[in-house]
Amino acid sequence: MRTELVTTLKRQATELLAELERDREPILITQHGLPSAYLVDVASFEKLQQRMTLLEGIARGERALEEGRTLTQSQAKTRMARWLK
């Protein structure tokens, strides 16, 4: 991953965005020598958001299993039938 100063972002934003779109490699922006932000292209960001949503759903399901919040197949069918009408 590439690292750039915030001043580089200010001065060369158009060029950095063009490279970002072309290479699809995130850029770490630093300010005063410390990490400040990541610059990512839109497609990669949206893919990350989709993955995060999926992982959060899996985590909720695992918690439900641990807590004993489960349904039988017939109970699940009944609930799903209500949603699909």
C-alpha distance (Angstrom), angle and dihedral (degrees) to the residues before:
residue distance angle dihedral
M1 . . .
R2 3.73 . .
T3 3.80 124.2 .
E4 3.80 125.0 -151.7
L5 3.79 134.8 178.0
V6 3.78 119.0 -112.4
T7 3.81 87.6 -118.8
T8 3.82 89.1 59.1
L9 3.79 88.7 52.8
K10 3.80 90.4 51.1
R11 3.80 93.7 48.9
Q12 3.80 100.8 36.5
A13 3.81 105.3 27.7
T14 3.80 95.1 134.0
E15 3.80 92.9 50.4
L16 3.80 93.4 45.3
L17 3.79 91.3 50.1
A18 3.80 91.4 49.6
E19 3.82 90.7 50.9
L20 3.78 90.6 46.0
E21 3.79 91.9 53.3
R22 3.80 92.0 46.0
D23 3.83 99.7 43.2
R24 3.82 100.1 28.9
E25 3.81 88.0 -147.3
P26 3.83 115.2 139.2
I27 3.79 117.1 -119.7
L28 3.80 121.0 -143.8
I29 3.80 110.9 -142.2
T30 3.79 115.9 -152.0
Q31 3.78 128.6 -162.4
H32 3.81 121.1 -166.6
G33 3.80 88.0 -7.4
L34 3.81 94.3 -56.9
P35 3.81 129.6 106.3
S36 3.79 108.5 -96.9
A37 3.82 108.8 165.5
Y38 3.77 145.7 -16.6
L39 3.77 121.4 -121.8
V40 3.81 112.5 -150.2
D41 3.78 133.0 169.3
V42 3.80 118.6 -105.1
A43 3.82 96.8 -111.1
S44 3.81 92.7 51.6
F45 3.80 91.9 46.3
E46 3.81 92.2 50.7
K47 3.81 90.7 48.4
L48 3.82 89.9 51.2
Q49 3.81 90.1 50.0
Q50 3.81 91.0 51.8
R51 3.80 91.2 49.3
M52 3.81 91.2 48.6
T53 3.81 91.1 51.2
L54 3.80 90.6 50.8
L55 3.81 92.8 47.7
E56 3.81 91.6 48.3
G57 3.81 89.3 52.6
I58 3.80 91.1 50.7
A59 3.82 90.6 49.1
R60 3.84 90.9 50.9
G61 3.80 89.4 50.6
E62 3.80 92.2 49.9
R63 3.81 90.7 49.8
A64 3.80 90.4 49.9
L65 3.81 89.9 52.8
E66 3.81 92.0 48.9
E67 3.81 90.4 49.8
G68 3.80 92.9 47.0
R69 3.80 93.8 -115.2
T70 3.79 97.0 145.1
L71 3.80 136.2 132.8
T72 3.75 133.6 -142.8
Q73 3.79 116.8 -115.6
S74 3.82 92.0 -103.5
Q75 3.82 91.6 50.2
A76 3.79 90.4 49.7
K77 3.83 91.3 48.6
T78 3.81 90.7 51.6
R79 3.81 92.2 51.0
M80 3.80 93.1 45.5
A81 3.80 91.8 48.6
R82 3.81 89.4 58.3
W83 3.83 90.9 52.4
L84 3.79 94.8 46.4
K85 3.84 96.6 53.3
